[in-house]
Amino acid sequence: MSINIPKACRAAVVKNEGAGFSLAVENVQVPEPGLNQILVRMSTSGVCYSDLHYMLNDTPAPPMSKFGVASAGHEGCGVVVKLGPSVRNLEVGSRVGIKPIWTTCGSCDHCWGDMETHCAKKVNTGLGVAGTFQHYMVADASHVIPIPEGVPDDLAATLMCSAATAYRSVKSARLPPGSEVVVLGGGGGVGIQVIQVAKIFGFRTIAVDVGDSKRDLALEMGADGFVDIETVADPVEEAARLTNGGAHGVFVTAPPAYKNALDYIGSRVGGVVMCIGLPAVGSGHHIMANPGLLILKHLSIKGSLVGTREDTNAVLKYAQRGLIKPFSQSIRLDELPDVMQAMKEGKQMKKLVIDFNL
């Protein structure tokens, strides 16, 4: 298959990363794939709050500029248009997904086990290399994920990060089917995916968030109940009522909710709080845990990062069977600067996907 590749392409470029950053859509040079790399023409890219953190430079990681990167984005779907030397596992024309982890060393204990996303030499997409906010990008051939038939491009993009992250956390909680769980921030992008994955695992799920639109979406996507923290006098008490005394598992996708996440365990013994949402550096969003309470009630607090290749492949199979459904809204790349500004101001609530074909 022969595909015409332009010399330049459109990309969302970060200016003055940090609190005063801005975003501009410009033409950039189309990169050339190197050894074991491929060139991907992006079809879609999810828009994630982690992208905002990269632009604000408020994560523990080095800034984008240290790596010479100006385009963020770390969850996308596209088509292979060129193969670099030594690529044998893909063909031109293959549909592939781009994950938050661009590559790892492949030879440490983490990579050999189930912890490849914690590899000390990993490269993050949209931070250490140009990301999915660029129409043509280079990817590592061993870390892209083949997209199966029946999974549309907009859904495939969100599966690469939010759904795989949700799956990783639900799996890591090690709760039995039938467990009662609470999702804090259950109406957000990752929260909705936790709800869908939790349903697959056989959990009864209560979403906690704000507003009728989030209530409607959470219930539509499989939540068994919803607690609105702005309209309910005591959200913890209401969640305890809906979970028959308290949650076996609490999944925290919204960092401000860490302050009282343990309270949602209620009277349960052996409950677990799963930390998913990554707070900005200096935000002060912490879990204040009483060691005596942890001991007497056999409670656990665990962290969970993004999904591995195995996790991502699993959610793709679920989506192919219709068990994970799309819920995003498509936008043009030209709209992204306004969208990121709205996210920065706390005004953007919907899960958005850039459609490069619009």
C-alpha positions as a printed NumPy array, in Angstrom:
array([[  0.   ,   0.   ,   0.   ],
       [  1.317,   3.437,  -0.972],
       [  0.211,   6.475,   1.06 ],
       [  1.025,  10.063,   0.195],
       [  2.83 ,  11.709,   3.128],
       [  3.056,  15.507,   3.31 ],
       [  6.163,  17.404,   4.369],
       [  4.277,  19.345,   7.06 ],
       [  1.186,  18.793,   9.185],
       [ -0.974,  20.656,  11.678],
       [ -0.288,  20.42 ,  15.394],
       [ -1.365,  22.117,  18.619],
       [  1.812,  23.77 ,  19.891],
       [  2.337,  24.887,  23.496],
       [  3.704,  28.379,  24.047],
       [  5.274,  29.429,  27.362],
       [  4.51 ,  26.231,  29.289],
       [  3.544,  26.946,  32.869],
       [  0.726,  28.853,  34.542],
       [  0.529,  31.357,  31.68 ],
       [  0.745,  28.907,  28.765],
       [ -1.139,  29.326,  25.522],
       [ -1.837,  26.943,  22.654],
       [ -1.629,  27.625,  18.927],
       [ -2.412,  25.4  ,  15.938],
       [  0.542,  25.604,  13.547],
       [  2.228,  23.694,  10.758],
       [  5.126,  21.494,  11.894],
       [  7.456,  19.182,  10.03 ],
       [  6.277,  15.596,   9.602],
       [  8.821,  13.417,  11.472],
       [ 10.729,  10.498,  10.004],
       [ 10.446,   7.099,  11.751],
       [ 13.693,   5.614,  13.007],
       [ 14.732,   2.084,  13.901],
       [ 11.744,   0.026,  15.141],
       [  9.491,   3.04 ,  14.745],
       [  6.433,   3.844,  12.628],
       [  4.847,   7.005,  11.31 ],
       [  1.163,   7.271,  12.255],
       [ -1.429,   9.572,  10.688],
       [ -3.709,  10.319,  13.617],
       [ -7.443,   9.943,  13.138],
       [ -8.525,  10.874,  16.665],
       [ -7.006,  12.004,  19.942],
       [ -8.581,  12.158,  23.364],
       [ -8.218,  15.301,  25.462],
       [ -7.183,  14.485,  29.033],
       [ -6.512,  16.53 ,  32.159],
       [ -2.989,  15.092,  32.192],
       [ -2.366,  17.096,  29.004],
       [ -3.348,  20.231,  30.899],
       [ -0.945,  19.303,  33.697],
       [  1.874,  18.883,  31.175],
       [  1.141,  22.315,  29.733],
       [  0.935,  23.865,  33.198],
       [  4.142,  22.038,  34.171],
       [  2.669,  21.167,  37.575],
       [  3.566,  17.457,  37.667],
       [  6.629,  15.861,  39.323],
       [  7.964,  15.101,  35.817],
       [ 10.421,  17.372,  33.958],
       [  8.787,  19.971,  31.66 ],
       [  7.988,  19.251,  28.014],
       [ 10.584,  21.778,  26.925],
       [ 13.379,  19.715,  28.481],
       [ 12.713,  17.097,  25.798],
       [ 12.145,  19.631,  23.011],
       [  8.455,  18.698,  22.861],
       [  5.728,  21.24 ,  22.104],
       [  2.71 ,  19.019,  21.289],
       [  0.968,  17.12 ,  24.074],
       [ -1.671,  14.391,  23.758],
       [ -1.289,  10.794,  24.906],
       [ -4.368,   8.818,  23.866],
       [ -5.074,   8.418,  20.191],
       [ -5.966,   6.233,  17.244],
       [ -4.51 ,   6.383,  13.756],
       [ -3.224,   4.582,  10.677],
       [  0.339,   3.452,  10.01 ],
       [  1.606,   5.31 ,   6.925],
       [  5.314,   4.451,   6.992],
       [  7.543,   1.801,   8.549],
       [ 10.985,   2.486,   9.933],
       [ 13.84 ,  -0.039,   9.628],
       [ 13.356,  -3.45 ,  11.289],
       [  9.573,  -3.141,  11.844],
       [  8.047,  -6.574,  11.252],
       [  4.895,  -6.633,  13.394],
       [  2.887,  -4.004,  11.486],
       [  1.971,  -3.028,   7.946],
       [  1.22 ,   0.261,   6.234],
       [ -2.529,   0.751,   6.59 ],
       [ -2.813,  -0.921,  10.019],
       [ -4.999,   0.856,  12.586],
       [ -3.156,   1.372,  15.868],
       [ -3.675,   3.042,  19.202],
       [ -1.179,   5.354,  20.941],
       [ -0.915,   4.988,  24.725],
       [  0.381,   7.287,  27.498],
       [  3.576,   5.224,  27.685],
       [  5.437,   5.664,  24.37 ],
       [  8.109,   3.081,  25.157],
       [  9.968,   1.343,  27.985],
       [ 13.391,  -0.253,  28.297],
       [ 11.923,  -3.767,  27.972],
       [ 14.644,  -5.357,  30.074],
       [ 14.072,  -4.406,  33.729],
       [ 12.101,  -6.275,  36.401],
       [  9.141,  -3.928,  35.898],
       [  9.021,  -4.554,  32.146],
       [  9.357,  -8.312,  32.582],
       [  6.527,  -8.356,  35.095],
       [  3.207,  -6.529,  35.258],
       [  4.662,  -3.102,  36.066],
       [  6.006,  -1.851,  32.73 ],
       [  4.391,   1.554,  33.272],
       [  6.756,   2.049,  36.237],
       [  9.907,   1.433,  34.17 ],
       [ 12.559,   3.962,  35.212],
       [ 13.483,   4.508,  31.541],
       [  9.96 ,   4.857,  30.174],
       [  9.125,   7.68 ,  27.774],
       [  5.768,   9.416,  28.189],
       [  3.771,  10.291,  25.077],
       [  3.154,  14.022,  24.784],
       [  5.864,  14.785,  27.324],
       [  9.09 ,  13.019,  26.352],
       [  8.096,  12.809,  22.656],
       [  5.6  ,  14.699,  20.498],
       [  2.088,  13.485,  21.221],
       [ -1.29 ,  12.872,  19.653],
       [ -2.194,  16.568,  19.228],
       [ -0.091,  16.353,  16.052],
       [ -1.641,  14.98 ,  12.84 ],
       [  1.434,  12.86 ,  12.008],
       [  3.548,  11.421,  14.819],
       [  6.228,   8.796,  15.291],
       [  5.512,   5.839,  17.561],
       [  7.443,   2.855,  18.89 ],
       [  6.286,  -0.201,  16.925],
       [  6.353,  -2.478,  19.966],
       [  4.154,  -0.24 ,  22.125],
       [  1.306,   0.712,  19.816],
       [ -1.839,  -1.388,  20.159],
       [ -3.61 ,  -2.891,  17.104],
       [ -7.229,  -1.72 ,  16.99 ],
       [ -9.681,  -4.571,  16.297],
       [-12.61 ,  -4.403,  13.904],
       [-15.778,  -2.971,  15.407],
       [-14.078,  -0.392,  17.651],
       [-14.58 ,   3.106,  16.173],
       [-11.781,   5.652,  16.16 ],
       [-13.337,   7.992,  18.749],
       [-13.837,   5.187,  21.264],
       [-10.431,   3.638,  20.525],
       [ -8.687,   6.892,  21.465],
       [-10.306,   7.051,  24.91 ],
       [ -9.578,   3.383,  25.567],
       [ -5.841,   4.033,  25.343],
       [ -5.744,   6.075,  28.558],
       [ -8.974,   6.611,  30.502],
       [-10.435,   3.117,  30.016],
       [ -7.12 ,   1.292,  30.425],
       [ -6.397,   3.353,  33.551],
       [ -9.834,   2.467,  34.926],
       [ -9.347,  -1.211,  34.142],
       [ -5.934,  -1.217,  35.814],
       [ -7.369,   0.269,  38.995],
       [-10.429,  -1.976,  39.172],
       [ -8.27 ,  -5.048,  38.563],
       [ -5.707,  -3.945,  41.161],
       [ -8.388,  -3.472,  43.835],
       [ -8.811,  -7.283,  43.898],
       [-12.447,  -7.096,  44.997],
       [-14.827, -10.04 ,  44.521],
       [-17.882,  -9.846,  42.223],
       [-20.87 ,  -8.339,  43.989],
       [-18.781,  -5.761,  45.846],
       [-20.3  ,  -2.357,  46.58 ],
       [-18.063,   0.415,  45.228],
       [-18.103,   4.209,  45.146],
       [-16.521,   6.278,  42.363],
       [-15.56 ,   9.792,  43.466],
       [-15.634,  11.981,  40.378],
       [-17.864,   9.347,  38.792],
       [-19.19 ,  11.701,  36.111],
       [-15.769,  12.558,  34.663],
       [-13.831,  10.925,  31.845],
       [-11.992,   8.346,  33.949],
       [-14.865,   7.995,  36.419],
       [-17.292,   6.94 ,  33.692],
       [-14.806,   4.328,  32.523],
       [-14.423,   3.022,  36.095],
       [-18.208,   2.633,  36.192],
       [-18.26 ,   0.685,  32.921],
       [-15.351,  -1.569,  33.914],
       [-16.755,  -2.104,  37.416],
       [-19.987,  -3.34 ,  35.869],
       [-18.008,  -5.856,  33.789],
       [-16.36 ,  -7.072,  37.02 ],
       [-19.762,  -7.571,  38.61 ],
       [-19.654,  -4.672,  41.086],
       [-22.579,  -2.559,  42.264],
       [-21.451,   1.018,  41.674],
       [-22.435,   4.394,  43.13 ],
       [-21.119,   7.519,  41.404],
       [-20.419,  10.67 ,  43.42 ],
       [-20.187,  13.955,  41.527],
       [-22.03 ,  17.201,  40.782],
       [-24.926,  18.083,  38.49 ],
       [-27.81 ,  16.55 ,  36.571],
       [-25.794,  16.037,  33.373],
       [-23.23 ,  13.936,  35.219],
       [-25.982,  12.057,  37.013],
       [-27.663,  11.211,  33.719],
       [-24.417,  10.108,  32.07 ],
       [-23.287,   8.001,  35.033],
       [-26.626,   6.203,  35.245],
       [-26.717,   5.708,  31.471],
       [-23.244,   4.139,  31.571],
       [-24.161,   1.626,  34.259],
       [-24.014,   3.271,  37.688],
       [-26.543,   1.856,  40.148],
       [-26.916,   5.152,  41.963],
       [-25.697,   8.736,  42.081],
       [-24.894,  11.125,  44.925],
       [-24.77 ,  14.846,  44.112],
       [-22.398,  16.463,  46.603],
       [-24.022,  19.883,  46.098],
       [-27.643,  18.87 ,  46.677],
       [-27.278,  16.136,  49.31 ],
       [-26.803,  17.304,  52.904],
       [-24.337,  14.517,  53.782],
       [-22.904,  12.772,  50.68 ],
       [-20.951,  10.228,  52.775],
       [-24.052,   9.235,  54.708],
       [-26.095,   8.965,  51.517],
       [-23.416,   6.827,  49.858],
       [-23.36 ,   4.584,  52.948],
       [-27.11 ,   4.147,  52.649],
       [-26.851,   3.238,  48.979],
       [-23.996,   0.782,  49.598],
       [-25.649,  -0.952,  52.562],
       [-23.323,   0.485,  55.185],
       [-20.286,   1.528,  53.172],
       [-18.165,   0.724,  50.147],
       [-15.898,  -2.271,  49.746],
       [-13.908,  -0.125,  47.324],
       [-13.559,   3.634,  46.78 ],
       [-12.112,   4.796,  43.452],
       [-10.856,   8.382,  43.556],
       [-10.623,  10.022,  40.14 ],
       [-11.056,  13.636,  41.335],
       [ -8.1  ,  14.796,  43.51 ],
       [-10.179,  17.164,  45.728],
       [-12.089,  14.075,  46.917],
       [ -9.018,  12.547,  48.595],
       [ -9.641,  14.489,  51.802],
       [-12.593,  12.321,  52.852],
       [-12.212,   9.269,  50.612],
       [-11.715,   6.924,  53.584],
       [-15.039,   8.037,  55.062],
       [-16.892,   6.305,  52.201],
       [-15.687,   2.92 ,  53.497],
       [-18.229,   3.37 ,  56.291],
       [-18.579,   0.323,  58.506],
       [-16.856,  -2.064,  56.113],
       [-13.906,  -4.143,  57.242],
       [-11.212,  -4.832,  54.647],
       [-12.143,  -1.96 ,  52.34 ],
       [ -9.723,  -0.436,  49.83 ],
       [ -9.261,   3.116,  48.539],
       [ -7.82 ,   3.235,  45.014],
       [ -5.949,   6.455,  44.156],
       [ -6.272,   7.24 ,  40.443],
       [ -6.484,  11.016,  39.97 ],
       [ -3.002,  12.581,  40.118],
       [ -3.009,  15.867,  42.097],
       [ -1.033,  18.832,  40.846],
       [  2.213,  19.499,  42.713],
       [  1.478,  21.74 ,  45.704],
       [ -2.295,  21.267,  45.488],
       [ -2.543,  19.905,  49.028],
       [ -4.922,  17.101,  48.023],
       [ -3.934,  14.364,  50.473],
       [ -5.484,  11.388,  52.241],
       [ -5.336,  11.904,  55.987],
       [ -5.26 ,   8.362,  57.359],
       [ -5.439,   7.335,  61.016],
       [ -3.126,   4.292,  61.375],
       [ -5.305,   2.934,  64.174],
       [ -8.322,   2.958,  61.886],
       [ -6.376,   1.223,  59.135],
       [ -5.272,  -1.465,  61.575],
       [ -8.587,  -2.076,  63.316],
       [-10.605,  -2.156,  60.094],
       [ -7.936,  -3.834,  57.925],
       [ -8.123,  -1.018,  55.357],
       [ -5.866,  -0.514,  52.346],
       [ -4.867,   2.557,  50.349],
       [ -3.375,   1.768,  46.943],
       [ -2.194,   3.776,  43.999],
       [ -2.776,   2.86 ,  40.36 ],
       [ -1.073,   4.317,  37.303],
       [ -2.067,   3.973,  33.642],
       [ -2.747,   0.612,  32.018],
       [ -0.136,  -1.71 ,  30.553],
       [ -0.288,  -3.087,  27.013],
       [ -2.074,  -6.13 ,  28.414],
       [ -4.639,  -3.916,  30.189],
       [ -5.204,  -1.854,  27.054],
       [ -5.708,  -4.948,  24.927],
       [ -8.258,  -6.2  ,  27.464],
       [-10.427,  -3.06 ,  27.291],
       [-10.281,  -3.16 ,  23.478],
       [-11.763,  -6.663,  23.601],
       [-14.489,  -5.497,  25.973],
       [-15.274,  -2.568,  23.661],
       [-15.401,  -4.895,  20.665],
       [-18.117,  -6.846,  22.497],
       [-20.047,  -3.654,  23.259],
       [-19.297,  -3.72 ,  26.994],
       [-17.483,  -0.36 ,  26.948],
       [-19.412,   2.328,  25.111],
       [-18.424,   5.723,  23.702],
       [-19.569,   8.863,  25.518],
       [-17.293,  11.563,  24.107],
       [-17.959,  14.615,  21.949],
       [-15.85 ,  15.25 ,  18.824],
       [-14.137,  18.57 ,  18.128],
       [-11.816,  19.982,  15.453],
       [ -8.119,  20.489,  16.183],
       [ -8.675,  24.241,  15.69 ],
       [-11.006,  24.217,  18.698],
       [ -8.41 ,  22.766,  21.064],
       [ -6.841,  26.083,  22.214],
       [-10.237,  27.301,  23.475],
       [-10.962,  23.919,  25.03 ],
       [ -7.673,  23.88 ,  26.966],
       [ -8.33 ,  27.391,  28.211],
       [-11.767,  26.295,  29.426],
       [-10.192,  23.287,  31.169],
       [ -7.646,  25.589,  32.78 ],
       [-10.517,  27.711,  34.135],
       [-12.438,  24.656,  35.336],
       [-15.26 ,  25.138,  32.827],
       [-14.837,  22.074,  30.582],
       [-16.758,  19.046,  31.864],
       [-17.338,  16.77 ,  28.851],
       [-14.963,  14.127,  27.523],
       [-13.7  ,  15.46 ,  24.201],
       [-12.003,  13.745,  21.27 ],
       [-10.215,  15.577,  18.47 ],
       [-11.297,  14.265,  15.068],
       [ -8.569,  15.132,  12.565],
       [-10.991,  14.436,   9.701],
       [-13.325,  17.273,  10.688]])
